[in-house]
Amino acid sequence: MSVDVERLENETISVRPDSGVYATYQRLSYKPWYAIAEFVDNSTQSYYNNKVSLIKAYEGEKFKKLRIVINYDDEQNSLVIFDNANGMELDDLRRAVMLNSPPRNNTGRCEFGMGLKTAACWFGRKWSIRTTMLGSSRELQISVHVPDLAIKKSEEIEVVQRFTDEKTHFTEIKIEQLYKPLKGRTLGRIKDQLGSIYREDLRTKEVEILWNGEPLSFKEPPLLTEDHGSEKQTLWKRDISIKIQNPITSNYLNASGWVGIMIPGSQRDAGFALLRRGRVIIGGPGEGYKPTEIFGQANSFRSQRLVGELHMNDWPVTQAKDAFDWSGDLEELFISELRSNCQEYMEKAEGHRERNKPLDKTEMVFSSEPIKKLFSDKKFEEAIIEEMEFPTTQKPISVQVEDTKKLESVSDTPIEFNLFLGSSNLTFRLYWQDQLSDANWMSVDYPQENLINIYLNMANSFFSEFLENGANLQVLHKFVIALALAEKLARNSAINGLVSPGEIRTKMNSVLRKASELVRNDGL
């Protein structure tokens, strides 16, 4: 027996997000400069999409290029972004405000159709857009109060229209009642980061970005250039190219750019900048891309000196455009290829020593007389001769140093000590360098048999008390020279090139035991 079951009519479920979603954007994990970058992306993309007509329009205007003006008012707790790009008509404005409404052309910097509204809602409770397109006779304005939208859940926003000159073109975004006022160091970081993010635009001289009236800029890294005589030079900068197959989509991804060695080094400015469509995604002051497989630990020379830029236009990014989507072990593949392209530069960055850096902080504490007495002292001479196994009939040690006046003015040359022992001449060169507080405090190399170079990092906190006291500094000089000599002696006595763990300490003890008997003259 069959039973007829009454058929019910189908229902529908709306998947359209209501306007209450705007309030949730406050909880996004933006950094202020990346949020502001969403607005700058819109301005620059509007310029590049309409470059021909805009350049013609600029000819008869005060400003002859794209001008983006960002003003932050801490008293009013507001942020205003103004540009003289192409502006928007109603359809463009609708897409800018509607959720999940990407632009018709998503191959540029405006890709997901989310940036303007998410960034504006992240910054403040109230925001507005005022705009007019080049060639249009109407100016459009909308205002959004985020808490009201969350309560009313309205799906409509009123557009106010006004007549305007067809030659006018601009967009102004004003954000008020900021959730996160911009204070202190954040203000400086925003300027630095925006200048870095839009370095490519600023290089063209076609784009000007101002922060509270001050033009943003990007300082190019100083790259190592080595002289080889006869006007031959080597610039340590090389083009690199990478091609990787995406393990998820199987399509190929390309990256191209350059790697270089920055001198002087800077932990803050080193690292790769990873760009996409002419705009930095990862990188900038203190934000450089530094995988340990390439840069090593934070106190390595590589971490301070390696620098570069890579353009990765077809690589996937996150919605906030502050990171790449590395799904499917993509980053591991990328790092592996990048490392193979940088091997020579990794080795050079680690091994290079800068030897002629002027010294500012130590002007008042260098004095040649105590050093002369130290190295001419008979007891120290005997200690050196004994460790070096020179005959005791050798001539007394003499010291060749710069005159006192030149030392106190701090020349570009190192502090040099020559120990004459018969036919042998052992030269110590002390280089004081201002690197980073977390860099190595002392480094030594032995470029020639009788030459020892000693590099001291004056920015290291270990030296702070020595640099303020001339007497302490002389003791320090004595110590580091003894340490460098002990390492050389240990190397000389090594078997099959291997130094036993306690050998340097043994040599050091012997040298210091003799040297500690010196009479302290002039505070030494």
C-alpha positions as CSV (number, residue, x, y, z in Angstrom):
1,M,0.0,0.0,0.0
2,S,1.5,3.3,-1.0
3,V,1.2,6.5,0.9
4,D,1.2,9.9,-0.7
5,V,3.6,12.2,0.9
6,E,2.8,15.9,0.4
7,R,5.6,17.6,-1.3
8,L,6.8,20.8,0.5
9,E,8.0,23.9,-1.4
10,N,11.7,24.5,-1.3
11,E,13.1,27.4,0.8
12,T,16.1,29.6,0.2
13,I,18.9,30.6,2.6
14,S,20.5,34.0,2.1
15,V,24.2,33.9,2.1
16,R,24.6,37.6,1.6
17,P,26.4,39.0,4.6
18,D,24.5,41.8,6.3
19,S,26.1,45.1,7.1
20,G,26.7,44.0,10.7
21,V,29.8,42.2,9.4
22,Y,31.6,45.6,9.1
23,A,31.9,45.8,12.9
24,T,33.9,42.6,13.0
25,Y,36.7,44.1,10.9
26,Q,37.9,45.9,14.0
27,R,39.4,42.6,15.2
28,L,41.5,42.0,12.1
29,S,45.3,41.7,12.7
30,Y,46.4,44.6,10.7
31,K,49.5,46.6,11.3
32,P,48.8,50.4,10.8
33,W,51.0,50.7,7.7
34,Y,49.4,47.7,6.0
35,A,46.0,49.2,6.7
36,I,46.9,52.5,5.3
37,A,48.5,50.7,2.3
38,E,45.1,49.4,1.3
39,F,44.1,53.0,0.6
40,V,47.3,53.8,-1.2
41,D,46.9,50.6,-3.3
42,N,43.5,52.0,-4.5
43,S,45.1,55.4,-5.3
44,T,48.1,54.0,-7.2
45,Q,46.1,51.4,-9.1
46,S,43.6,54.1,-10.2
47,Y,46.6,56.1,-11.5
48,Y,48.1,53.2,-13.4
49,N,44.7,52.1,-14.9
50,N,44.2,55.7,-16.3
51,K,47.7,56.9,-16.7
52,V,47.4,58.3,-20.2
53,S,44.4,60.5,-19.5
54,L,45.7,61.6,-16.1
55,I,49.1,62.7,-17.4
56,K,47.3,64.8,-19.9
57,A,45.1,66.3,-17.2
58,Y,48.1,67.0,-14.9
59,E,49.6,69.2,-17.6
60,G,47.2,72.0,-16.8
61,E,47.2,71.5,-13.0
62,K,49.3,72.6,-10.1
63,F,50.6,69.1,-9.3
64,K,52.1,67.3,-12.3
65,K,52.1,63.8,-10.9
66,L,50.0,61.5,-8.7
67,R,49.9,63.0,-5.3
68,I,48.7,61.0,-2.2
69,V,48.3,63.1,0.9
70,I,47.9,61.3,4.3
71,N,47.1,63.4,7.3
72,Y,46.8,62.2,10.9
73,D,45.3,64.6,13.5
74,D,45.8,63.3,17.0
75,E,43.6,66.1,18.5
76,Q,40.7,65.2,16.2
77,N,41.6,61.5,16.3
78,S,41.1,61.3,12.6
79,L,43.0,60.0,9.5
80,V,42.5,61.5,6.0
81,I,43.8,60.0,2.7
82,F,43.5,62.3,-0.3
83,D,44.6,61.5,-3.9
84,N,44.4,63.2,-7.3
85,A,44.0,59.9,-9.2
86,N,41.1,59.2,-11.5
87,G,38.4,59.2,-8.9
88,M,35.3,57.0,-8.9
89,E,31.9,56.9,-10.5
90,L,28.9,55.3,-8.9
91,D,29.6,51.7,-10.0
92,D,33.2,52.0,-8.7
93,L,32.0,53.5,-5.5
94,R,29.5,50.7,-5.1
95,R,32.1,48.0,-5.5
96,A,34.4,49.8,-3.1
97,V,31.7,49.7,-0.3
98,M,29.9,46.4,-1.0
99,L,31.2,43.2,0.6
100,N,32.9,40.7,-1.6
101,S,32.8,42.8,-4.7
102,P,36.2,42.6,-6.5
103,P,37.1,45.0,-9.3
104,R,36.6,43.9,-12.9
105,N,40.3,43.8,-13.4
106,N,41.9,42.0,-10.5
107,T,45.4,41.7,-11.9
108,G,46.7,44.8,-10.2
109,R,47.0,45.7,-6.5
110,C,43.3,45.8,-6.0
111,E,42.4,42.2,-6.1
112,F,40.0,41.0,-3.5
113,G,37.5,43.9,-3.3
114,M,37.9,44.0,0.5
115,G,40.8,46.4,1.3
116,L,39.1,49.8,1.6
117,K,36.2,48.8,3.8
118,T,38.2,46.4,6.0
119,A,41.0,48.9,6.6
120,A,38.5,51.8,7.3
121,C,36.5,49.7,9.7
122,W,39.7,48.5,11.4
123,F,40.8,52.1,12.0
124,G,37.6,53.8,13.2
125,R,34.0,53.9,14.0
126,K,33.1,56.4,11.3
127,W,34.4,56.8,7.8
128,S,33.4,58.6,4.6
129,I,34.3,58.7,1.0
130,R,34.1,61.8,-1.2
131,T,35.1,61.4,-4.9
132,T,34.6,62.5,-8.5
133,M,35.9,60.9,-11.7
134,L,37.8,62.8,-14.4
135,G,35.2,63.7,-17.0
136,S,32.3,63.4,-14.7
137,S,30.1,66.3,-13.7
138,R,29.0,64.9,-10.3
139,E,30.8,64.5,-7.0
140,L,29.7,61.5,-4.8
141,Q,29.8,61.1,-1.1
142,I,28.9,58.3,1.3
143,S,29.2,58.1,5.1
144,V,29.4,54.9,7.2
145,H,28.9,54.7,11.0
146,V,30.0,51.2,11.8
147,P,28.2,50.8,15.2
148,D,24.9,51.9,13.6
149,L,25.3,49.4,10.7
150,A,25.8,46.7,13.3
151,I,22.6,47.6,15.0
152,K,20.4,48.4,12.1
153,K,21.9,45.8,9.7
154,S,20.9,47.9,6.8
155,E,21.7,46.8,3.3
156,E,21.7,50.4,1.9
157,I,24.0,53.3,2.2
158,E,22.9,56.7,1.0
159,V,25.0,58.4,-1.8
160,V,24.9,62.2,-1.7
161,Q,25.5,63.8,-5.2
162,R,26.7,67.3,-6.1
163,F,27.5,69.0,-9.4
164,T,31.2,69.6,-10.1
165,D,33.6,70.6,-12.8
166,E,34.3,67.7,-15.3
167,K,38.1,68.5,-15.0
168,T,38.0,67.7,-11.3
169,H,39.2,64.3,-10.2
170,F,40.1,63.0,-6.6
171,T,39.2,60.7,-3.9
172,E,39.1,61.6,-0.2
173,I,38.7,59.0,2.6
174,K,38.2,60.4,6.1
175,I,38.2,58.1,9.1
176,E,37.1,59.5,12.5
177,Q,36.9,58.2,16.1
178,L,39.9,55.9,15.6
179,Y,40.0,52.8,17.8
180,K,43.7,52.9,17.8
181,P,45.2,56.4,18.0
182,L,48.7,56.6,16.4
183,K,51.3,57.6,19.0
184,G,55.0,57.6,19.6
185,R,57.3,55.4,17.6
186,T,54.3,54.1,15.6
187,L,54.2,57.4,13.7
188,G,57.8,57.1,12.6
189,R,57.4,53.5,11.7
190,I,54.4,54.2,9.5
191,K,56.5,56.7,7.5
192,D,59.4,54.4,7.1
193,Q,57.3,51.4,6.2
194,L,55.1,53.2,3.7
195,G,58.3,54.6,2.0
196,S,59.6,51.1,1.8
197,I,56.3,49.5,0.6
198,Y,56.0,51.9,-2.2
199,R,59.7,52.2,-3.1
200,E,59.0,51.2,-6.7
201,D,56.4,54.0,-7.2
202,L,58.7,56.6,-5.5
203,R,61.6,55.5,-7.8
204,T,59.7,56.4,-10.9
205,K,59.2,60.0,-9.7
206,E,55.7,59.7,-11.0
207,V,54.2,59.3,-7.6
208,E,54.5,61.5,-4.5
209,I,53.2,60.3,-1.1
210,L,53.1,62.8,1.8
211,W,52.6,62.0,5.5
212,N,51.5,65.1,7.5
213,G,53.1,67.3,4.8
214,E,56.4,65.4,4.6
215,P,57.2,63.5,1.4
216,L,58.0,59.9,2.0
217,S,61.2,58.5,0.6
218,F,63.2,55.3,0.4
219,K,66.9,55.2,1.1
220,E,68.7,52.7,-1.2
221,P,71.0,50.4,0.6
222,P,74.8,51.1,0.3
223,L,76.3,48.2,-1.5
224,L,79.8,46.9,-1.1
225,T,82.2,47.9,-3.9
226,E,85.7,46.5,-3.9
227,D,88.6,48.2,-5.7
228,H,91.1,46.0,-7.5
229,G,93.4,48.7,-8.9
230,S,93.7,50.0,-12.4
231,E,90.2,51.4,-12.0
232,K,88.7,47.9,-11.7
233,Q,85.9,47.5,-9.3
234,T,83.5,44.8,-8.2
235,L,80.0,45.8,-7.1
236,W,78.5,43.1,-5.0
237,K,75.0,43.0,-6.5
238,R,73.8,40.2,-8.8
239,D,70.5,39.5,-10.6
240,I,68.8,36.3,-9.6
241,S,65.8,34.4,-11.0
242,I,63.8,31.5,-9.5
243,K,61.1,29.2,-10.9
244,I,59.1,26.9,-8.7
245,Q,56.2,24.6,-9.3
246,N,53.4,25.1,-6.9
247,P,52.8,21.7,-5.2
248,I,49.1,22.4,-4.8
249,T,48.1,23.9,-8.2
250,S,51.0,22.6,-10.3
251,N,51.4,25.9,-12.0
252,Y,54.9,27.5,-12.1
253,L,55.7,30.6,-10.0
254,N,58.5,33.0,-11.0
255,A,60.6,35.3,-8.8
256,S,63.2,37.7,-10.2
257,G,65.3,40.4,-8.6
258,W,68.7,40.9,-7.1
259,V,70.9,40.1,-4.1
260,G,73.6,42.3,-2.7
261,I,75.9,42.9,0.2
262,M,75.3,46.0,2.3
263,I,78.2,47.9,3.8
264,P,78.0,49.1,6.5
265,G,75.8,46.3,7.8
266,S,72.5,47.0,9.5
267,Q,70.3,44.5,11.3
268,R,67.3,46.8,10.7
269,D,67.8,47.3,7.0
270,A,69.2,43.9,5.9
271,G,67.0,41.2,4.5
272,F,65.0,40.6,1.3
273,A,62.0,42.7,0.3
274,L,59.4,40.5,-1.4
275,L,57.3,42.6,-3.9
276,R,54.2,41.7,-5.8
277,R,52.9,43.9,-8.6
278,G,55.2,46.7,-7.7
279,R,54.4,46.8,-4.0
280,V,56.2,45.3,-1.0
281,I,54.4,42.4,0.6
282,I,57.1,41.4,3.1
283,G,60.1,43.6,4.0
284,G,61.0,47.0,5.1
285,P,62.9,48.5,8.1
286,G,63.0,45.8,10.8
287,E,60.7,43.6,8.7
288,G,63.2,42.1,6.2
289,Y,62.6,38.5,5.0
290,K,65.5,36.6,6.7
291,P,65.1,32.8,6.6
292,T,67.8,31.3,8.9
293,E,68.8,28.9,6.2
294,I,70.2,31.9,4.4
295,F,70.8,34.6,7.0
296,G,71.9,32.5,9.9
297,Q,71.4,33.7,13.5
298,A,70.7,37.4,14.3
299,N,74.3,38.1,15.3
300,S,75.8,36.8,12.1
301,F,77.4,39.1,9.5
302,R,75.0,37.6,6.9
303,S,72.0,38.8,9.0
304,Q,73.4,42.4,8.9
305,R,74.7,42.5,5.4
306,L,72.7,40.4,2.9
307,V,70.0,42.5,1.2
308,G,67.9,42.2,-1.9
309,E,64.6,42.5,-3.7
310,L,62.5,39.9,-5.4
311,H,59.4,40.5,-7.6
312,M,56.9,37.8,-7.2
313,N,53.9,39.0,-9.2
314,D,52.1,35.7,-9.7
315,W,52.5,34.3,-6.1
316,P,49.4,34.0,-3.9
317,V,49.0,36.4,-1.0
318,T,46.8,36.7,2.0
319,Q,43.7,38.9,1.9
320,A,45.5,41.7,3.9
321,K,48.4,41.6,1.5
322,D,50.9,41.5,4.4
323,A,52.1,37.9,3.7
324,F,52.4,35.3,1.0
325,D,50.2,32.2,1.1
326,W,52.9,29.5,1.6
327,S,50.5,26.5,1.5
328,G,51.9,23.2,0.4
329,D,55.5,23.5,1.5
330,L,55.8,26.4,-0.9
331,E,58.1,28.5,1.4
332,E,60.5,25.5,1.9
333,L,60.9,25.2,-1.9
334,F,61.3,28.9,-2.3
335,I,64.0,29.1,0.4
336,S,65.9,26.2,-1.0
337,E,66.1,27.8,-4.5
338,L,66.9,31.2,-3.0
339,R,69.7,29.8,-1.0
340,S,71.3,28.1,-4.0
341,N,71.2,31.5,-5.8
342,C,72.8,33.3,-2.8
343,Q,75.6,30.9,-1.7
344,E,78.5,33.0,-2.9
345,Y,77.0,36.1,-1.4
346,M,76.3,34.4,1.9
347,E,80.0,33.4,2.2
348,K,81.2,36.9,1.2
349,A,78.9,38.6,3.6
350,E,80.2,36.4,6.5
351,G,83.8,36.7,5.6
352,H,84.2,40.3,4.5
353,R,85.8,42.7,7.0
354,E,85.5,46.5,6.6
355,R,88.8,48.0,7.7
356,N,88.7,51.7,7.3
357,K,85.7,53.0,9.3
358,P,86.1,56.3,11.2
359,L,85.6,56.1,14.9
360,D,83.5,58.7,16.6
361,K,82.7,57.5,20.2
362,T,86.3,56.9,21.2
363,E,87.9,60.3,20.3
364,M,88.5,61.3,23.9
365,V,90.0,58.1,25.2
366,F,92.8,57.2,22.7
367,S,96.2,58.1,23.9
368,S,99.4,56.8,22.3
369,E,101.8,57.3,25.3
370,P,100.4,54.5,27.6
371,I,100.4,52.1,24.6
372,K,104.0,53.0,23.9
373,K,105.0,52.2,27.5
374,L,103.0,49.0,27.4
375,F,104.8,47.6,24.4
376,S,108.2,48.9,25.3
377,D,108.1,47.4,28.7
378,K,110.8,44.8,29.2
379,K,108.6,42.3,31.0
380,F,106.0,42.3,28.2
381,E,108.8,41.9,25.6
382,E,110.1,38.9,27.5
383,A,106.6,37.4,27.7
384,I,106.1,37.8,23.9
385,I,109.5,36.4,23.1
386,E,108.9,33.3,25.3
387,E,105.6,32.5,23.7
388,M,106.8,33.1,20.2
389,E,109.9,31.1,20.9
390,F,112.2,33.8,19.6
391,P,115.8,33.9,20.9
392,T,116.3,36.2,23.9
393,T,119.1,38.0,22.1
394,Q,116.6,39.8,19.8
395,K,116.3,43.6,19.8
396,P,113.9,45.3,22.1
397,I,110.3,45.8,21.0
398,S,109.6,49.2,19.3
399,V,106.2,50.6,18.5
400,Q,105.1,52.5,15.5
401,V,102.0,54.5,16.2
402,E,100.3,57.6,14.9
403,D,101.2,60.8,16.8
404,T,99.0,61.6,19.8
405,K,97.1,64.4,18.1
406,K,96.1,62.2,15.1
407,L,95.0,59.4,17.3
408,E,92.8,61.6,19.4
409,S,91.2,63.0,16.3
410,V,90.4,59.4,15.2
411,S,91.8,58.8,11.7
412,D,90.3,56.5,9.1
413,T,93.2,54.1,9.6
414,P,93.3,51.3,12.2
415,I,95.4,51.6,15.4
416,E,98.5,49.7,14.4
417,F,101.3,48.1,16.5
418,N,104.5,46.7,15.0
419,L,106.5,44.3,17.2
420,F,110.1,44.0,15.8
421,L,111.8,40.9,17.0
422,G,115.0,40.4,15.0
423,S,114.2,39.5,11.5
424,S,110.5,38.9,12.4
425,N,107.9,41.7,12.4
426,L,104.5,41.0,14.0
427,T,101.9,43.6,13.2
428,F,98.6,44.1,15.1
429,R,95.9,46.2,13.6
430,L,92.9,47.2,15.8
431,Y,89.8,48.3,14.0
432,W,87.0,49.9,16.1
433,Q,83.7,49.5,14.2
434,D,80.2,50.7,15.0
435,Q,78.1,47.8,14.0
436,L,75.1,46.5,16.1
437,S,74.8,45.8,19.8
438,D,74.1,42.1,19.1
439,A,76.9,41.6,16.7
440,N,80.2,39.8,17.6
441,W,82.2,41.9,20.1
442,M,85.5,40.8,18.7
443,S,86.6,39.2,15.4
444,V,90.1,38.2,14.3
445,D,91.6,37.3,10.9
446,Y,95.2,36.4,9.8
447,P,95.5,37.6,6.2
448,Q,99.3,37.2,6.3
449,E,101.8,35.2,8.4
450,N,102.9,38.2,10.5
451,L,99.7,40.3,10.3
452,I,96.8,40.0,12.8
453,N,93.7,42.1,12.3
454,I,91.4,42.6,15.3
455,Y,87.9,44.0,14.9
456,L,86.1,45.4,17.9
457,N,82.4,46.3,17.8
458,M,82.1,49.5,19.8
459,A,78.3,49.2,19.8
460,N,78.4,46.0,21.9
461,S,77.3,46.6,25.4
462,F,80.4,44.9,26.7
463,F,82.5,47.9,25.8
464,S,80.4,50.6,27.3
465,E,82.5,51.1,30.5
466,F,85.8,50.8,28.6
467,L,84.9,53.6,26.1
468,E,84.2,56.0,28.9
469,N,87.6,55.4,30.6
470,G,91.0,55.8,28.9
471,A,92.8,53.6,31.5
472,N,90.3,50.8,31.1
473,L,90.6,51.0,27.3
474,Q,94.3,50.5,27.4
475,V,93.8,47.3,29.5
476,L,91.3,46.2,27.0
477,H,93.7,46.7,24.1
478,K,96.3,44.7,26.0
479,F,93.7,41.9,26.6
480,V,92.4,41.6,23.0
481,I,95.9,41.6,21.6
482,A,96.9,38.9,24.0
483,L,93.8,36.9,23.0
484,A,94.5,37.3,19.3
485,L,98.1,36.2,19.8
486,A,97.0,33.2,21.9
487,E,94.8,32.1,19.1
488,K,97.6,32.4,16.6
489,L,100.0,30.5,18.8
490,A,97.4,27.8,19.2
491,R,97.0,27.6,15.5
492,N,100.8,27.3,15.0
493,S,100.9,24.3,17.4
494,A,97.9,22.6,16.0
495,I,98.3,19.0,14.8
496,N,96.8,18.3,11.4
497,G,95.1,21.7,11.5
498,L,93.2,20.8,14.7
499,V,93.3,22.9,17.8
500,S,92.7,21.1,21.1
501,P,89.9,22.6,23.2
502,G,92.2,24.0,25.9
503,E,95.0,25.1,23.8
504,I,93.9,28.7,23.3
505,R,93.2,29.0,27.0
506,T,96.6,27.6,27.9
507,K,98.4,30.1,25.6
508,M,96.2,32.9,26.9
509,N,97.1,32.1,30.5
510,S,100.8,32.1,29.7
511,V,100.7,35.5,27.9
512,L,98.5,37.1,30.6
513,R,100.5,35.8,33.5
514,K,103.6,37.6,32.2
515,A,101.7,40.7,31.1
516,S,100.0,41.0,34.5
517,E,103.3,41.8,36.1
518,L,103.5,45.1,34.2
519,V,103.6,48.3,36.3
520,R,100.6,50.4,35.6
521,N,101.8,53.7,34.3
522,D,99.4,56.6,33.6
523,G,96.6,54.5,34.9
524,L,97.5,51.4,32.9
